[in-house]
Amino acid sequence: MKKPPKNNTKNIDEDKELWQRVARTVKPLRDGSSKADSESFEHMMHVKLPPPPLASRTDKPVFTREDKKTRRGKVSIDGKIDLHDLTADQAFEALRRGLIRAYNRNKKCLLVVTGKGIRGQGVLRQSLPGWLGHQDIRHIITEYAPAHIRHGGSGAWYIFLKTK
């Protein structure tokens, strides 16, 4: 039969002493107010979320014959958009301008480099599928797919554009 645990007053005393040391290092906010000032933390809490992901990318399936050829290096890439070193807002604007420019120049396949980010969780990499559903560029895109390792692997995407 197990014995009930003993009340360890030594640990409780150590915890209280530790808390008192921490509490002495805390300084009150402006005017001695104990309430958190939301204005002082506003810049830390404002995070723009990427647009929602696409419900449906296109009428055609993503893995078409052309996509397989490109992923094997059989189709030439007509252009490249590099989004490295850009903020999410700057990257979206550069992507939008680049895709529209390529579409107007009758380009068919673009390589968009987002980078992988830390452990493959980069903001640009994760935001790209949602950005492609934006109303300004959705109508010019037929499909997209992750790039072949020779073209950047998981840090890049192939974007296939409609023809005019």
Steps between C-alpha positions, in 0.01 A plus 500: 500500500636842399555771754359844431767753400647706781446873502844632417521839670863542391397526131218740585740725691748492209222592254389793716857625531551474124175687433599778739834542319322520164234739633771742618629534142163606357444873451151653486367643176447873445339696783525200731210336317483125540293453181678401182524785252376360169660786306849406615453143373305581184805478274577150631147365457434622146565210265353497152360162407540365149189478284296181544610202291335430168183296509567375149806587297374428151260287305790277389684278747831633629710208376448524125739368238661842460559517874676162499720608211601815680568320825730267306676794335350435154328839454688827501425760763410833342577723796586521867361704788726504806325599823800455732569777753154654460232546762170322440337821372791580269515140378130490414524825305813379315326170421186674375695741276729224372217264411300769321810613309582141398141437393502815284825377339343157426726310737376152581701370797660703778722393786409683822770475767365543852775333700441221747507690827592339827417127495298554181253730677583827321233768491536561126497128421182443700330817373552439128203262441264751663647790306440320170127512575498882515248656263766698309694193388274197542355530151843476328625187682419151379690303765806488721726233647810467719824534306744222416808480722713645216283811500488557874296206627270586787622862496352570156179452301407466135214729400327422171327793333211500257565611146339815369 
